[in-house]
Amino acid sequence: MPDDQPFDLVGCLDRVRLDDQAAARELVAHLYPLVIRIVRAHLPRRVPEEDLAQEVFMKMFSRLDQYRGAVPFPHWVSRIAVTTCIDQLRAQRRRPELRHADLSENEAEALDRVTADEGAAPNDAMAARELVERLLGQLKPADRLVTQLLDLDGKSIAEISGLTGWNQTLIKVRAHRARRKLQVLFSKLKQQEGS
């Protein structure tokens, strides 16, 4: 499209609704400066701006049938962008990332000893328990509950099923995912400690 002609937003939207991929690319290119400006202004920590901008555009396309024209289209997209950023900030507050620098001195020393395969000191039990609690705090509530009951309280799958009402397959899947997530979190802490 020549630069001297104004962008035909209505025509472009009509073509996008007809699954015209070229029109979809034109729409993204036209709205990108607006979206990236909003994302940068509200950017949550440790979230790449391009990932967040892509999420905004995915939501825009998935909700395009909801746009009724009551407000200008760029305003409608702006609301999606701001809401996406706010949702991302809320998610970070609910489950903030645990960093080595966030650990107490005792927790950091316990982690150092565990990763160095040294013998446990008498006061490590308390620090290790605190570290486990912090790591568990990074899990979704249901995954944390399954991990607590299964691995810390020593309940069987059948007992957990009776307590929660969940079927045994769901409990096994949740436990597996939670353990993988805990391994990833623990590995990140070890890497941060080494750097």
N, C-alpha and C positions, 0 to 999 in steps of 0.2 A: 504494500500500500504506500503511495507517495506521501512524503512528510507534510506537504502543503495542504492536504485534505484532512478535515477533522475525522476522528475515529467514529465509525458508524456502530455505536454500541447496541442499538436496538436490532439492527440487521445481523450483527455478529451473534447476539443472543438467540435470535431466531435460527441461525445456522447451527449453533451449538446444540439447540434442542432437537435438531434433525441429525444429530451425531456426526457433524462435520468436524473432523479432528483438526483441520487447518484453522478453523474458526476458534476452536478451543485453545489452540496455541496462541492465536492472536489475542484472545481475551486475557489469557494469563500474562502475556507480554505487556498488554495495556494496563493491567491492574497491578503488576508486580511492584512498581515504585511505591504505590500506596500501601500495599500489604507489607512490604519489607520495612517501610518507615514505621508502621504500627508495631510490627514485631520487635524491631530494635528498641522502640520506646518502652515496651512492656516485657522485654526478654527475660525469662526466668534464668537462673543460674544453671550452668552446665547443660544448656539445651542449644544445639546449633541453630542459628537463625534460619538457615535454609530448610532444615527439617520442619521447623514450626511453620514457615511460609508454605511448604508443601502440604502440611496438614490443613492449613486454612483453605488452600485451593481444592483439596479433596473434599472438604466439607461444603465448599461453595458448589462444586459440581453435583455432589450427592443431594443437595437441598435445592437445586435450581428450580424444581417444580413448585417449591414453596414461595418463590418470589412472585409477588402480586403487583409490583409496580407502585405501591403506595409511597415509597421513598425512592430517591434515585439509586440506581444499582450500586454505584461505588459506596454509598452510605450503608447499604445492606451488607456488602462485603466487609466494610469496616467493622460493623457489629460482630460479624463472624470472627474476624481477626482478633478483636479485643477479647471476646468471650473465650476463644481458644487459648490466648495467653493467660487469662485469669484462671481458666481450668488447669493449665499447666502449673501455675504458681500454687494453686490449692493442692494439687497432687504432691508437689514437693514438700509442702508443709505437713501433709498427712504422713508421708513416708520420706523424710529427708535422707539423702545419701549419707552414709556413715563413712567418715574419713579417719585415717590414723591420727591426725591432729586433733580430732574430737575426743579421743580416748583420754581417760584420767591417767595419771602417772602409773598407778597400780595396774590398770588394764593394759597399758602399753608395755609395761615390764612383763606381764604375764604372756602377752602375745609374743614378745621377743623371745622368751624362754621356750614357748611352745614351738615356734618356728625354728629355733636353734637346736631343738631336741635336747635341751638341758633337763636335768631333774627338776621336779616341781618343788618350789620353796613352800614352807608351811602357810604363808599368807596368800599363796597363789589361788587357793580354792575360792576365796571371796572375789578376787579380781577376775578370775575366769568366769564365775557365775555372772558378774556384772557385764562382762564382755558378751557372754551368751545372750543375756537379756537385751543388750543393745542390738545384737545381730537379729534376734527374733523380732525386735521392734520394726525391722525393715520389711517384714513379711506382711502379706494381707492378713486380716484378722482370722479368717477361716484356716489358712495355712499355718498360722502361728498356733492356733488351738490344736490342730492335728499334731503338729510337731511337739508341743508341750505334753499332750496326753500320751502320745506314742513313745517318744524318745526320752522325755524327762520324768514322766510319771509312771512309765512302764506298763501302760494299759495295752490290751490286745486290740486288734482290729475289730473283733466282735464287740468288745466292751465299748469302744469308741462309737461304733454303729448304734449301740443301744442308748448311749448318752446323747448323741447328736441327731439320730434319726436318718443319717446319711447311709447310703448303701456302701458295702465294703470296697467295691471297685473305686468309688469316688474317693474314699479315704486313702486308698493306696496311691491313687494318682496325685492327690493333694500332698501326701507325704513325700512322694518322689520329687515333685516340683519344688517343694519347700526345701528339701535337702540340696537340690541342685542350686537353688537361689542362695542358700547359706554358703555353699562351697564357693560360689562366685564372689559373694560379699567378703568372705574370709580371704580369698586369693587377692582381691583388690587391696585389702588392708595390709597383707604381707608385701605386696608390690610397693605400696605407698611407704611402708616402713623401710624398705630397701633403698628407696630413692632419696 
